[in-house]
Amino acid sequence: MTFAATANAIVYTGAEPYFVDVDLATGNMSPELLEQALVRLGAAGESVAAVVPVDLLGKAVDYTAIEEIAARHGVPVLADAAESLGATHRGRAAGSFGRASVLSFNGNKIMTTSGGGMLLTDDSDLASRVRYLATQARQPAIHFEHTDIGYNYRLSNLLAALGRAQLSRLDAMMARRRDLRELYKARFAEVPGVTVFGADGDAEDNVWLSSVLVDESVTGWSPSELSATLIAADIESRPLWKPMHLQPVFAGARGEITGTSEQLFRTGLTLPSGSSLGEPERERVFAVIDDFLATRMR
């Protein structure tokens, strides 16, 4: 359950992504399936370069379990914290786990520089290597000398300044999103067959996005029907991430697949969640949802 960038980064290195399905309650990597994958691949004599868990919609994965499993198998953890800046796991900040973590400052994130991101690590050698590769792998010579293939992965000073200003507002922006999450909880509390995804135990989440899960056998309506109603009112909504193993570009990829991510994709719908939504915008969203529910629950 992630955006394609996570898997693409693996392919860029020449490695093969091996997908691990998720826990139903959180949509995050299942530690049990991770263990199963590492045992299976180890028994086959295959080399596992890294475990790359993804913090889904602002909820940190169970790093306590995942780091212990990975360490037992001698595999480093590289954490995809693109969606979870500001969240915590057992009081420790998302982005501080693993040998390194990555953040995204894309335009749809809680704090943004319009694009780009950041790699976080307390490994000084790794940090130096990343800085080197991110600046076209230029050698420290007065002329332009290169002994490695490098990349232009730098964040400009101007965008970094924008990010610092955004970072100072992070707590306030998360609080606004949490207020909205609580309003969604209240809105759907009395609607049989609908639950706010990941709402149980969300105190440490950054509440990046708020989504609902719809049991059509109970509601009599599907998430796509609610989405169509919102779209007709010029209000954006979208499904949860389409699982990577269902993406055409990764057709045939191996993994520990149980169908859980497919179930979340089929039943989930992400609702407007932005911290910039003012009271009039929120009320317009709620009015459309209320009208929809009123016609479907008679």
Secondary structure, 3 states (H helix, E strand, C coil): CCCHHHHHHHHHCCCCCCEECECCCCCCECHHHHHHHHHHHHHCCCCCCCECCECECCECCCHHHHHHHHHHCCCCEEEECCCCCCCEECCEECCCCCCEEEEECECCCCCCCECCEEEECCCHHHHHHHHHHHECCECCCCCCCECCCCCECCCCHHHHHHHHHHHCCHHHHHHHHHHHHHHHHHHHCCCCCEEECCCCCCCCCCCCCEEEEECHHHHCCCHHHHHHHHHHCCCCCECCCCCHHHCHHHCCCCEECCCHHHHHHHHEEEECCCCCCCHHHHHHHHHHHHHHHHHHCC
